[in-house]
Amino acid sequence: RAQKPYIAVNCAAIPENLIESELFGHEKGSFTGATNQRIGKFELCDGGTIFLDEIGDMALTTQTKILRALQEGEIQRVGSSDTIKVNVRMLAATNKALEEMVKEKTFREDLYYRLNLAEIELPPLRERENDVFLLLDHFINESVARHERRYPTMTADDLRPFKAYHWPGNLRELRNVAEKLVIGLKVRFQKPSEQVPDGLDYDSAMQDFEASLLRAALLKAGGRKGEAAELLKIPRKRLYLRLKATGLLQDGS
């Protein structure tokens, strides 16, 4: 597939009434404004790969057609009854908890399990503090090339807040900060007391904090749960219960 098309689609950026036309195409006259036939993204990347970003924002009706494209390798353009065979590999990404959406019936369970063959979880930047400086250097180099400026001079004291900061805006915020440094603008970090996690859901925020703490203990203990429990000053049995409650421990592991 490396020699075939790769097409990325941001599902959240396309209105619900247009997403099917964007993905599967449409026939001339199939709806108001359809003045010409349109070939959809699935058809265009036949034999290749389609990346559906923010798939959690997709309507249930469109999810049904995505499932058919995956399982049967078939699509239909909007306004047509003809079936078109396609062979497409799909990648999907979301910042939403699809498992919860499945329980709430806002995301199709069959599509979720069809997609979830191989899952890559990308933790937020606040849980990857050792990556901050590597990513900062990368974004600064990008900005230096774009603005034709010199690499900014920074001391250890200048860099210290980067590691302590909560980074509620994740990579987009870090990229923005890197650009400010390159063009000479002042960077102001919120104090820890000012840093608020995404949203104001207390239970969700506390669960995120607990999961971060557990991950840090396991990382420091090299994955040894007994040692992690000692670091946290809690019984090993309680550690197992909390790991399971936060989804960090699967049954039988």
Disulfide bonds with the S-S distance in Angstrom:
none
